[in-house]
Amino acid sequence: MGMRLLVDSLPRSFTVEKLCALFASYGQVLSAQVIKIPDQPVTLIGTVEMATEQDADRAMTALHGTIIENEMILVFKEPQQPD
């Protein structure tokens, strides 16, 4: 199992394909999802699962605070669920 990242403040025009392409530069993307928030018409959130923790760390370091289509995206590691 890979490492999941949470991506906040994606531009409303973002798609799963764009999200995968954005993160693929930093390692293997296992899955991605874009979620529309009904009460926030301007931005989206997303999740990206990277193949390794090292890939996730590289992506998070490079992309956190990046401006995309006039939105500053925020990238965080998803909290681990206790076993």
Residue pairs with C-beta under 8 A, 6 or more apart in sequence:
2 28
2 30
2 49
2 50
2 51
2 52
2 55
2 56
3 49
3 50
3 52
3 53
3 55
3 56
3 77
3 78
4 47
4 48
4 49
4 50
4 56
4 77
4 78
5 23
5 47
5 48
5 49
5 50
5 56
5 59
5 60
5 75
5 76
5 77
5 78
6 45
6 46
6 47
6 75
6 76
6 77
6 78
7 19
7 45
7 46
7 47
7 48
7 63
7 73
7 74
7 75
8 43
8 45
8 73
8 74
8 75
8 76
9 43
9 45
9 71
9 72
9 73
9 74
10 19
10 34
10 43
10 44
10 45
10 46
10 68
10 71
10 73
11 43
11 44
11 68
11 69
11 70
11 71
12 41
12 42
12 43
12 44
13 69
14 34
14 44
14 46
14 68
14 69
15 34
16 32
16 33
16 34
19 32
19 34
19 46
19 48
20 29
20 32
20 48
22 63
22 68
23 29
23 32
23 48
23 50
23 59
23 63
25 59
25 62
26 50
26 55
26 58
26 59
26 62
26 63
27 50
27 51
27 52
27 54
27 55
27 56
27 58
27 59
28 50
28 51
28 52
28 55
29 48
29 49
29 50
29 51
30 49
30 50
30 51
31 47
31 48
31 49
32 46
32 47
32 48
32 49
33 46
33 47
34 44
34 45
34 46
35 44
35 45
35 46
35 47
36 44
37 43
37 44
37 45
42 71
43 71
47 78
48 59
50 56
50 59
56 77
59 75
60 75
60 76
60 77
63 73
63 75
64 73
64 74
64 75
64 76
65 72
65 73
65 74
66 72
66 73
67 73
